[in-house]
Amino acid sequence: MTTQVVPGKLVAVRDAASGAQEAAKLFAGVLKKAIESRGVATMAVSGGGTPIPAYRALAASDVPWDKVKLFWVDERAVPESHERSNARAAKEAFGPLPFAGVFVMDGAAADLDASAKAYAETLAKEVPGPGKTPVLDLVILGVGDDGHTASLFPGDPAVADTTSSVLAVKAKGDREARLTLGRAVLSEARTSFVLAFGKGKNAPLEQAWALGGDVSECPARITRGFKGSLTWLVDRAAGGIA
């Protein structure tokens, strides 16, 4: 039997619906605290189906949205109007909130490497940190059935990059090319959450939480290097209980 130790804090919920509500409450608390401390909060959101209900619930909270800057963890190489666009999905979930700034990754750019560089420059300007690396207040991640997180996939060279703020990830098979925050930025965030709901997340969670293993096989293991607060929000099915 593989020994497992959860890096960070584990919050168990009954199901995805209750998980979305709990996530929204926790996210709102982080944003409010950041605003109280620094006058502004910075948040980077992931795409995929798991976090969207949490974003809808968060949008209904009493966060002073005019003091929140919205960024993206990753984006597919599609126009924002495309049904698979992470920006489109998140914007629809949040609705017409008066954010202090909305900073979308340009996944439709002809040169994704140049787009990654431009987004890194935006982060450096809008999210100053104590050092050279931007420090986001809140990063919302998921974990794929293959163990990927952000758009860092098993076996992809981007997983091994610990210095780039933003990277372009090449297409592979049916998977579109992507833009993604790199480990350099993800590891510096003040607060990170990983949402994992559903039976399909059980196996990748076991890999991510195993004491031994390689990030190239299960990129979600990069969370072991996170310097800020880390919380896993997991429902019964993902935890292997249901």
SVG drawing of the C-alpha trace seen along z (x, -y; Angstrom):
<svg xmlns="http://www.w3.org/2000/svg" viewBox="-26 -50 40 52">
<polyline fill="none" stroke="black" stroke-width="0.4" points="0.0,0.0 1.3,-3.4 1.9,-5.8 0.0,-9.1 0.3,-12.4 -1.8,-15.4 0.3,-18.4 -1.6,-21.2 -5.1,-21.1 -7.9,-18.7 -11.5,-19.9 -14.0,-17.1 -17.4,-17.8 -20.4,-15.6 -20.6,-16.2 -19.8,-18.6 -22.8,-20.9 -21.9,-21.3 -18.2,-21.6 -19.1,-24.6 -20.8,-26.4 -17.9,-25.7 -15.4,-26.8 -17.2,-30.0 -17.2,-30.8 -13.5,-30.0 -12.6,-32.0 -14.5,-35.0 -12.7,-35.0 -9.3,-35.0 -10.2,-37.9 -11.6,-40.0 -8.6,-39.4 -6.3,-40.4 -8.2,-43.6 -8.1,-44.4 -4.3,-43.8 -3.2,-45.4 -6.2,-47.3 -6.6,-45.0 -6.9,-41.2 -5.5,-39.2 -7.2,-36.0 -6.3,-33.4 -9.0,-31.0 -8.8,-27.6 -11.2,-26.4 -12.9,-23.0 -16.3,-22.0 -15.4,-21.5 -14.9,-25.1 -17.7,-26.8 -20.5,-26.3 -18.1,-27.7 -17.5,-30.8 -21.3,-31.3 -21.7,-31.0 -18.7,-33.3 -20.2,-35.9 -23.2,-36.2 -21.0,-36.9 -20.4,-40.3 -16.8,-40.7 -15.9,-44.3 -15.3,-43.3 -14.0,-46.7 -10.9,-45.8 -10.3,-42.4 -8.1,-41.8 -9.0,-38.6 -6.4,-36.5 -6.4,-33.1 -4.3,-30.0 -4.5,-28.6 -6.2,-28.9 -6.8,-26.8 -5.6,-28.0 -9.0,-29.0 -10.8,-32.4 -12.7,-33.7 -15.9,-33.1 -15.2,-29.4 -17.2,-27.0 -14.0,-25.5 -12.5,-28.9 -11.7,-29.1 -12.1,-32.9 -15.6,-32.6 -16.7,-30.0 -15.4,-32.0 -16.8,-35.3 -20.2,-33.8 -20.1,-32.3 -19.1,-35.6 -21.4,-37.7 -21.2,-41.6 -19.1,-42.0 -17.2,-45.3 -13.7,-43.8 -10.8,-46.2 -9.3,-44.5 -9.9,-41.4 -6.7,-40.1 -7.4,-37.3 -4.8,-35.1 -4.7,-35.4 -5.1,-31.8 -6.0,-32.7 -2.7,-34.4 -0.8,-33.2 2.4,-33.1 1.7,-31.5 5.2,-31.9 4.9,-35.7 1.5,-35.6 3.0,-33.8 5.7,-36.5 3.1,-39.2 1.0,-37.7 4.1,-37.3 4.8,-41.0 1.2,-41.8 1.5,-39.8 4.8,-41.5 3.1,-44.9 -0.3,-44.1 0.8,-41.7 4.0,-43.0 5.7,-40.7 8.5,-41.3 10.9,-39.7 10.9,-39.3 8.1,-36.8 4.4,-38.0 2.6,-36.8 -1.1,-36.1 -3.4,-36.2 -5.7,-33.4 -5.1,-30.6 -7.8,-28.1 -6.6,-24.8 -8.1,-21.5 -6.6,-18.0 -7.4,-16.1 -8.0,-12.4 -4.5,-12.1 -3.0,-14.0 -2.5,-17.3 -3.0,-20.6 -3.2,-24.1 -2.1,-23.1 0.9,-21.2 0.5,-17.7 2.3,-14.4 5.4,-14.1 5.3,-17.6 8.5,-19.7 6.5,-22.5 6.2,-20.5 10.0,-20.6 10.2,-24.4 10.6,-26.0 11.6,-29.5 9.0,-30.7 6.0,-32.7 3.9,-31.7 4.4,-29.0 3.0,-28.0 2.2,-24.2 2.2,-22.5 -0.8,-20.6 -0.7,-16.8 -3.2,-14.4 -6.7,-15.7 -5.5,-18.2 -5.3,-21.8 -2.2,-23.9 -2.4,-25.9 -1.1,-28.8 -0.5,-28.2 1.0,-29.8 4.3,-28.1 5.5,-26.6 7.4,-29.7 4.2,-31.7 2.0,-28.9 4.4,-28.0 4.6,-31.6 0.8,-32.2 -0.3,-33.3 -3.3,-30.9 -4.1,-28.0 -7.0,-25.7 -7.3,-22.4 -10.9,-21.3 -11.4,-17.6 -15.0,-16.3 -16.1,-12.9 -14.9,-9.3 -12.5,-10.0 -10.3,-12.2 -9.6,-9.4 -6.7,-7.9 -4.9,-11.1 -5.3,-12.3 -3.7,-9.1 -0.8,-9.8 -0.6,-13.5 -0.6,-12.6 1.8,-9.7 5.1,-10.3 7.0,-9.0 6.5,-9.9 7.6,-12.1 5.9,-15.4 6.4,-14.4 4.0,-11.4 1.6,-13.4 2.0,-17.2 -0.4,-17.8 2.6,-16.8 4.0,-20.3 1.7,-21.4 4.3,-19.9 6.5,-22.8 3.9,-25.5 5.1,-28.1 1.8,-29.6 -1.4,-28.1 -2.7,-25.1 -6.2,-23.5 -7.6,-20.5 -11.4,-20.6 -12.5,-17.0 -15.9,-15.3 -16.7,-11.7 -16.4,-10.2 -13.0,-11.7 -11.8,-10.6 -12.8,-7.0 -15.7,-6.9 -18.6,-6.8"/>
</svg>
